[in-house]
Amino acid sequence: MNGSPLSMPKLLDHLTELGQNLQQAGIVERWQAIRLRSVAIAAPLSAEDCMAQSMPDASPIKWHLAHTTWFFETFILEQFEDDFQAFHTDFRVLFNSYYNGVGDKHPRAQRGLLTRPSLDTVLAYRRNVDERILQCQDKLSDARFASLLELGMQHEQQHQELMLTDIKHLLSCNPLFPALYPAADMRKPMPASNTLSWQDYDACLCEIGHEGKGFSFDNEGPRHRQFLEPFQLATRLISNAEYLEFIEDGGYQNSALWLSEGWDWIQQQDLRHPLYWRYDFQQGWQEFGLHGLLPLNPQQALGHISYFEASAFATWAGARLPTEAEWEYAAQQHELEGQLSQLFGHGWQWTSSSYSPYPGFVPAAGAVGEYNGKFMVNQYVLRGSSAFTPAGHSRASYRNFFPATARWQLTGLRLARSLIEE
């Protein structure tokens, strides 16, 4: 991808510009901007960068570029294009992620072995499908076509976040600690004066879940009632400095702070700090990011910790993780009163809630129904969004989810405490 007309210093500004005001644009214009943004993310990468896979949970950038295209070809063009003909018949298997209803899949852990098709071929695939989608735009009056196009855009924005986190993990495995965006940090530090305080919430019967205006994923509904006991929520996220106190106080050596499975896991993995942190005896604590290896910023919101680490820190701090209902209710109140900071755009926030269906949830019919429902087991819900989340892709009802050991996403925590009524 080197040789792109986007110069490196302007790339971040360009990505930001592409993400702004998409919700106000027409659906075709939004679709074009989202498709362009994926290619822009890959612009500073070499073909070698785009092929490698650093672990089974991550995917090569080339695969992301192809899979997001596969989604439009498989779920829209196959159904709506006159005289449909696949760009390449083998791509149906190569770039299928987890849709059993579509057919066979290439093993996820072996995506990095796909040296063919080439990156140039994948980019040609994108251009071909884009042209064909534009030729079908007269079908936008069909509600099914429009809803699938919207789902495809939202799906691609999810993959744009994964592209950034996956390439970050890949580059972190390189002993040269290369910077993708030199002298630029996509994560926003919190003000040094932003002390942690608590916001009180009374017991109440509230409603959570998407209200029905605008797009939502199926797992965000149906909207339903939840009873909340009185609680407190920290007004901001936990910082690097606060987590460093936990480390220096022996947090990773104190089994009393950890869930049993978490304790066994950190012992097996020999974990003593968040992912991407490293200690240098001469320079002290450092953190790797898309900006390269830099001194740890103590005021920056903590990121890249597992559910187990978030839970252990909360116990050490004399607090707990919020439930997803508490988080969403507080976020709804914040829209009116503005009590909390860093709800969005800093880091996904672990909750204590297992990822399960809401009352009345029914997956959609067909392969598209596999999007979320079949993953509702052995995972925990995260709320908010991160610095890698595309603009306009966040909302209070959004439910992200990962296994308790996941750390490669930009995951942090906000503390909660229960209030005992007199």
Secondary structure, DSSP 8 states (H G I E B T S, - for coil): -TT-SS-HHHHHHHHHHHHTTGGGS-HHHHHHHHHHHHHHHHTT--HHHHH--SSTTS--HHHHHHHHHHHHIIIIIHHHSTT---S-TTHHHHT--S-TTT-----GGGGGG---S-HHHHHHHHHHHHHHHHHTGGGGGSHHHHHHHHHHHHHHHHHHHHHHHHHHHHHHTSTT---SSTT--SS-B--TT----EEEE--EEEEES--SSS---GGG-S-EEEEE--EEEESS--BHHHHHHHHHTTGGG-GGGS-HHHHHHHHHHT--S-TTEEEETTTEEEEEETTEEEE--TTBB--S--HHHHHHHHHHTT-B---HHHHHHHHHHHHHH---S-SSSB-EEEEEEE----TT----SSGGGGTTGGG-SS-EEEES-BTTS-TT---TT--EEE-TT--SS-EE---EEE----
